[in-house]
Amino acid sequence: MATQFLETVKARRTYYQLSKSSPIPDSRIQEIIKEAILHVPSSFNSQSTRVVLLLKGEHDKLWDITKEVLRGIVPAENFGATEGKINGFKAAYGTVLFFTSRAVVTGMQEKFAIYADKFPVWATESGAMHQYTVWTALEAEGLGANLQHYNPLIDQKVASEWGIDKDWELTSQLVFGKKESEAGEKQFQPIEERFKVFGA
């Protein structure tokens, strides 16, 4: 029933205070991601999204890398707040890295030239659906998460550390773990300003 699905949609929130534990085994996390990769739609079934899962020490390594990259960019007098934020992400259980395959997008542009300017947009939309599906599924299993975007600052070091194909373009980082606080209150703009119906 749609009601149950919508309740899961409503339950998905952003959680920043996370810890290094999980109510489900790593195998279940992998299963969720694999199911998303297989079944989330993409334009012309192009299947342009790529995913890397980092757990435990590998997850920690990502945020150590990010911290060091930012240390070279953020002024020293402001770095304390940045370091605290990154340490918060590192305190979580794992991170899901989402990528887009440039080769797939280019191939679709060449194959369907009339839509060439649309394929990057459609790849982004498909990637976003993958992110949302994994995020919502992890929430349904009792995990909290937040979505970050430290790309392209960390792209080169991430690719080097984990042997990521140069074709894969990093798009986002989904941090997840045990919830250690409640999500903040969510404000909604008037639905009348965001939704219209004709013919009903």
C-alpha positions in Angstrom: 0.0 0.0 0.0 1.1 3.5 -0.7 0.3 4.6 2.9 3.1 2.5 4.3 5.6 3.7 1.6 4.6 7.4 2.4 5.1 6.8 6.1 8.7 5.7 5.3 9.2 8.7 3.1 8.0 11.0 5.9 10.3 9.2 8.5 13.4 10.0 6.5 15.2 13.0 8.1 18.6 14.5 8.3 20.6 13.4 11.4 24.0 14.9 12.2 24.8 13.3 15.6 25.7 9.7 14.7 27.8 7.1 16.3 29.8 4.0 15.2 27.2 1.3 15.5 24.5 -0.2 13.3 21.3 -2.1 14.1 21.8 -4.2 11.0 24.7 -6.2 9.7 27.1 -4.9 7.0 25.7 -7.5 4.7 22.2 -5.9 4.9 23.7 -2.5 4.1 25.3 -3.9 1.1 22.1 -5.6 0.0 20.2 -2.3 0.3 22.7 -0.6 -1.9 22.8 -3.4 -4.5 19.0 -3.4 -4.7 19.0 0.4 -5.3 21.6 0.1 -8.0 19.6 -2.6 -9.8 16.1 -1.1 -9.5 16.3 2.7 -9.4 15.4 4.1 -12.8 17.7 5.9 -15.2 17.0 7.6 -18.6 17.0 5.1 -21.5 18.0 2.5 -18.8 21.5 4.0 -19.1 22.5 2.9 -15.5 25.0 5.7 -15.1 25.2 5.7 -11.3 28.1 4.1 -9.5 28.5 3.5 -5.7 31.2 2.8 -3.2 30.5 1.8 0.4 33.1 2.7 3.1 32.8 1.1 6.6 34.7 1.3 9.8 38.4 2.2 9.2 37.8 3.0 5.6 35.0 5.4 6.5 37.4 7.1 9.0 40.0 7.4 6.4 37.7 9.3 4.1 37.0 12.0 6.7 40.7 12.2 7.6 41.4 12.8 4.0 38.6 15.4 3.8 39.9 17.2 6.9 43.4 17.4 5.5 42.2 18.8 2.2 40.2 21.4 3.9 43.1 22.3 6.2 44.9 23.6 3.1 41.9 25.7 2.1 40.2 27.0 5.2 42.0 29.9 7.1 43.6 28.7 10.3 41.5 31.0 12.5 38.3 29.4 11.1 39.5 25.8 10.9 38.3 24.8 14.4 34.7 24.8 13.4 35.5 23.0 10.2 37.4 20.3 12.0 34.6 19.8 14.5 32.1 19.3 11.6 34.3 16.8 9.9 34.9 14.9 13.2 31.2 14.7 13.5 31.0 12.9 10.2 33.9 10.6 11.1 32.1 9.7 14.3 29.5 7.8 12.2 29.5 4.2 11.1 30.0 4.5 7.4 29.7 6.5 4.2 28.2 5.8 0.9 29.9 7.5 -2.0 27.8 8.2 -5.1 29.4 8.7 -8.6 28.2 9.2 -12.1 29.9 7.4 -15.0 31.1 10.0 -17.5 31.5 7.4 -20.2 27.9 6.3 -19.9 26.7 9.9 -20.2 29.0 10.6 -23.2 28.0 7.3 -24.8 24.3 8.2 -24.5 25.0 11.7 -25.9 26.6 10.2 -29.0 23.9 7.6 -29.5 21.0 10.0 -29.0 22.5 13.3 -30.2 19.1 15.0 -30.2 19.0 14.7 -26.4 22.8 15.4 -25.9 22.3 18.4 -23.6 19.8 16.5 -21.5 21.8 13.4 -20.5 24.0 15.1 -17.8 20.8 16.4 -16.2 19.1 13.0 -16.4 22.2 11.3 -14.9 22.0 13.8 -12.0 18.3 13.0 -11.5 19.0 9.3 -11.5 21.9 9.7 -9.1 19.6 11.7 -6.8 17.0 8.9 -6.8 19.8 6.4 -5.9 20.8 8.7 -3.0 17.2 9.1 -1.8 16.4 5.4 -2.1 19.5 4.3 -0.1 18.9 7.0 2.5 15.3 6.1 3.0 16.0 2.4 3.1 18.7 2.9 5.8 16.2 5.0 7.8 13.7 2.2 7.6 16.3 -0.1 9.1 16.8 2.3 12.0 19.9 4.2 10.8 20.2 7.9 10.6 22.1 9.7 7.8 23.0 13.1 6.3 24.1 13.9 2.8 27.3 15.8 2.1 29.0 17.3 -1.0 32.8 17.7 -0.5 33.4 17.0 -4.2 35.3 18.1 -6.2 37.7 19.1 -3.4 38.3 15.4 -2.4 37.9 13.7 -5.8 41.5 13.2 -6.7 42.5 11.8 -3.3 39.4 9.6 -3.1 40.2 8.1 -6.5 43.8 7.5 -5.5 43.1 6.0 -2.1 40.5 3.5 -3.3 41.5 2.9 -6.9 38.4 4.5 -8.3 38.1 4.5 -12.1 38.8 8.0 -13.5 35.6 7.7 -15.4 33.6 7.9 -12.1 32.7 11.4 -11.1 32.0 11.8 -7.4 28.7 13.5 -6.7 27.9 13.1 -3.0 28.7 11.4 0.3 25.9 9.8 2.5 27.1 9.6 6.1 25.2 7.1 8.3 25.2 5.6 11.7 23.3 5.1 14.9 21.1 8.2 15.8 22.3 10.0 18.9 19.8 12.8 18.7 16.5 13.7 17.2 16.1 15.5 13.9 15.4 19.2 14.0 11.9 20.5 13.4 11.0 20.7 9.8 9.3 23.7 8.3 7.0 23.5 5.4 6.1 26.1 2.8 2.3 26.3 2.1 1.4 23.3 -0.1 -1.0 25.5 -2.1 2.1 27.4 -3.4 3.7 24.1 -4.5 1.0 21.9 -5.9 -1.8 22.5 -8.5 -4.5 20.2 -9.8 -6.4 20.5 -13.1 -9.3 18.3 -14.1 -10.1 16.7 -10.8 
